Amino acid sequence: MKSTIILLTLVCGVAAAEQFYGPNGSFSGSARTSGNTTRYYDASGRLIGTAEKSGNTTRYYDARGSYQGSSSESGGTTRYYDARGSYRGSASQSGGNTRYYDERGSYRGSASQSGGNTRYYDDKGSYRGSKQ
């Protein structure tokens, strides 16, 4: 579940306070933003990582502060890179919908935003969780 929370937070941006839920509705973690830094927590409240935004670039760190990668936003598309700078995929936003692609350009899933809720789906359209 830890990797699911990180993935969801990497691809959907940040807000002042967010809560994440799994496909069965169980609480799986949260995010808290202060200034340009967002801290991500698992369901037990343990820190699992941080994100620091500067301009259109966000840098991601694990709980120990080790650099994990970055993302760069431009023209409705966010591109993701690992710690070595290798391209890992992208997210394209249009209206309240986001589509996710891996490094080869293969479709990996989507998110649909309505009001303050975002629902996540895998590449087959199966519901994977939500953010509120």
GINOR-V786720 format. One record per residue. N is the residue number from 1. PHI is phi in degrees with one decimal (NA if undefined). PSI is psi in degrees with one decimal (none if undefined). D_FIRST is the distance of its C-alpha to the first C-alpha in whole Angstrom. Layout:
n = {N;N}
phi = {PHI;PHI}
psi = {PSI;PSI}
d_first = {D_FIRST;D_FIRST}
This chain:
n = {1;2;3;4;5;6;7;8;9;10;11;12;13;14;15;16;17;18;19;20;21;22;23;24;25;26;27;28;29;30;31;32;33;34;35;36;37;38;39;40;41;42;43;44;45;46;47;48;49;50;51;52;53;54;55;56;57;58;59;60;61;62;63;64;65;66;67;68;69;70;71;72;73;74;75;76;77;78;79;80;81;82;83;84;85;86;87;88;89;90;91;92;93;94;95;96;97;98;99;100;101;102;103;104;105;106;107;108;109;110;111;112;113;114;115;116;117;118;119;120;121;122;123;124;125;126;127;128;129;130;131;132}
phi = {NA;-55.9;-66.5;-63.9;-62.5;-62.4;-59.2;-60.4;-74.5;-66.0;-92.3;-118.7;85.0;-136.1;-139.3;-58.4;-148.8;-131.5;-127.4;-115.1;-132.4;-79.0;-61.4;-92.4;89.5;-77.3;-62.8;-123.5;160.2;-148.6;-137.9;-129.8;-109.7;-137.6;63.9;-98.4;-115.6;-115.7;-108.7;-109.2;-126.5;-80.3;-62.6;-88.4;91.3;-82.0;-61.2;-116.7;169.8;-136.5;-132.6;-121.2;-99.5;-141.0;64.3;-96.8;-115.2;-121.5;-110.0;-112.6;-133.4;-80.5;-61.1;-88.8;90.2;-76.6;-62.5;-112.6;154.6;-148.6;-137.7;-135.0;-102.4;-162.3;57.7;84.2;-120.8;-112.6;-108.4;-112.1;-132.5;-81.7;-61.7;-86.7;90.9;-77.3;-63.7;-119.1;147.4;-149.5;-134.4;-113.8;-107.9;-149.6;62.5;-95.1;-117.5;-129.9;-116.7;-110.2;-132.9;-83.6;-64.8;-90.6;89.4;-76.7;-63.4;-118.4;152.9;-149.1;-137.3;-126.3;-103.9;-144.4;62.6;-94.0;-112.2;-124.3;-112.1;-109.8;-132.7;-82.6;-68.3;-97.7;90.9;-76.9;-65.2;-115.2;152.3;-145.9;-131.1;-127.0}
psi = {-31.4;-45.9;-31.9;-44.1;-45.3;-46.1;-48.0;-40.9;-32.7;-38.2;-7.7;2.7;-170.8;158.4;178.5;-46.4;127.7;151.0;142.0;143.7;143.6;178.1;-24.1;5.3;-1.1;143.2;130.9;-6.7;-178.8;168.9;140.4;130.1;136.0;115.0;-126.3;8.8;132.0;132.5;134.1;136.5;147.0;-176.8;-25.8;-1.0;6.5;133.7;130.2;-12.4;172.4;160.6;134.0;119.4;134.9;109.7;-127.9;11.3;136.7;133.0;137.5;140.7;148.4;-176.9;-27.5;-0.6;6.9;133.2;130.9;-22.9;-170.6;169.8;152.9;127.6;138.3;124.8;38.9;0.8;135.2;128.5;138.5;141.5;144.4;-176.6;-26.0;-4.4;5.8;137.9;131.5;-8.7;-175.4;167.8;130.9;126.6;139.7;115.6;-132.0;14.6;144.3;136.6;136.1;140.8;146.2;-175.8;-19.9;-3.4;6.1;137.3;130.7;-11.0;-174.9;169.5;142.7;122.8;134.7;117.2;-131.6;9.3;143.1;131.0;136.3;142.0;146.5;-175.2;-13.0;-2.8;5.0;137.8;129.6;-14.4;-178.2;167.2;136.0;none}
d_first = {0;4;5;5;6;9;10;11;12;14;16;17;19;19;21;22;19;16;14;11;10;8;11;12;13;11;11;7;9;12;15;18;21;24;27;25;22;19;17;13;12;9;9;12;14;13;14;11;14;17;18;22;24;28;30;28;26;22;21;18;18;15;15;19;20;20;20;18;19;21;22;25;26;29;31;28;26;23;23;20;21;20;21;24;25;24;24;20;20;21;21;24;25;27;28;25;23;21;21;19;20;20;22;25;25;23;21;17;17;18;18;20;21;24;25;22;20;18;16;14;15;15;18;19;19;16;15;11;11;13;14;17}
